Amino acid sequence: MNIISTEKAPGAIGPYSQGYTVGGLVFTSGQIPVDPATGAVAEGIAAQADQSCRNVGAILEAAGVGFDKVVKTTCFLADIADFAAFNEVYARYFTSKPARSCVAVKDLPKGVLCEIEAIAEV
């Protein structure tokens, strides 16, 4: 079991790791749309979905894999009305179409609009 850590994705805002590799799999923590360089959060679902995807990608890269190795994602939306706009951005990154759950939740950390976590093959 190995902890994944990279400065190319936001640091954990709680008592958890950015990700782990274990048993031939990579597990990322949920990635909210925080720019790791500035700490800023962009406005709007499209920009936030893009940043969340880039943050997931940075953790995958730190583990030595890419989006093509993702087998499952879980996506959280603050508003299910953003589903279509979120999917437009998500589809550009997760081109292998991994299994996915996408749910609307009451609130997300820092008041963001989306969060994405992933499981990938090493």
Buried (B, 14 or more C-beta within 10 A) or exposed (E): EEEBEBEBBBEEEEEEBBBBBEEEBBBBBBBBBBEBEEEEBBEEBBBBBBBBBBBBBBBBBBBEBEBEBBEBBBBBBBEEEBBEBBBEBBEEBBEEEBEBEBEEEEEBEEEBBBBBBBBBEE
